[in-house]
Amino acid sequence: MQKLIMEVNNSDAYEIYLNGEIDLNNIQEMEKALDEGVKLCKNIIIDMKDVRFIDSTGIGLLVKTYKSLKPEGKAIEIKNATGNVRKVFKITCLEDVFNMGVD
């Protein structure tokens, strides 16, 4: 297990940079940051360039956040996901939901 490192930039959009692994052991920290973005009613951009693993709790949290933002006309975007992380979004057919673009 590797600790999740997070940086937040609250500008026009609510930007979160993640480094490490997203799993059940560290999901609470990420949930707090995403809840803050929802409260601010801003588009959320998550940079996953340095994320090496995401489990179902991470995917579930992202879907929950998406559902909270959608009625307000806001979105959540995931950028720079690579390798196994990108594969999880592809397998779950969530690439389009999170505006990930093509490989």
N, C-alpha and C positions, 0 to 999 in steps of 0.2 A: 504494500500500500504506500502510495506517495501522497504527500500533503498537497492540497489544492491551493495555489497562490492566485490571488485575485487583485486586480486594479480596476477602479471605476473612474470614469471620466463623465461628468454630468454637464454636457454642453447642449447643442441642439438636439442631439439624440443621447440616450443613456447608454454609454459604451462600457462594456466589461471585457477585460482581457483575462483569460484563464490560462494557467500553467499547471500541469500535473494530471491527476486522475479525478474524474467525477464519479463518485460512487456513494453508497449508503453511509459510509463512514464520515463523509465530509459535506454532505448535501445541504446541511442547515445553513452554512455560511453563504452558499450560492443562493439558496432560497431567500435569505434576508435581502441580498442585493437585488434579486429580481423583483421581490415585493416592493422595494423602494422605487424601482423603475415604473412599476404599474401604478403606484400611488402618485407619482409625478405625471402620469399619463403621457409618457413620451415613447417614441419608437425606441426599441432596444436593439443594440448591435452587440453580438458576442463574438469576440475573436478567439478561435480555438486552435490557433497555429501551434501552440505548445501543449495541447491536451493529447495525451497518449491513450486514454481509455475513458469510456462513458458506459455506465450500466443502465438498466431499465429505470432506476430511480431518477437518474439525470434526465433521461428522455421524458419520463412522466412529468417532471417539474417543468421542462421546456414546453410541453404540450399544455399544461395547466396555465402557464404564463401567456401563451399564445391565445388561449380561450378567454383570458381576462382582458387582453388588449383589443381583441377583434371588435367587440361591440363599440369601442371608443374610436374605431377607425385607425388604430395604431397597429404596428406589426413588430415582430421579432425576427431579426436576421442573424444568421450564423455565417461567419466568414472564415476562410483559411483552414477549415477542417481537412485533415489529411489522413491517409492510411486507414487503420481500423475504425477510427471515429467516423470518418466519411462513409465507410462501408455500413455502419449501423444505421445512419440516416437513409442510405440507399435501400437497405433491406426492409426498413420500416415504411418506405415510401413517404418520407418526411422532407426530402430535399426541397420540393417545391413549397411546402408549407413555410419553411424557414428561409426561403429565397437564397438557396445555396448556389444556384447556377449550375453549370456543367463542370465536369472534371477537367 
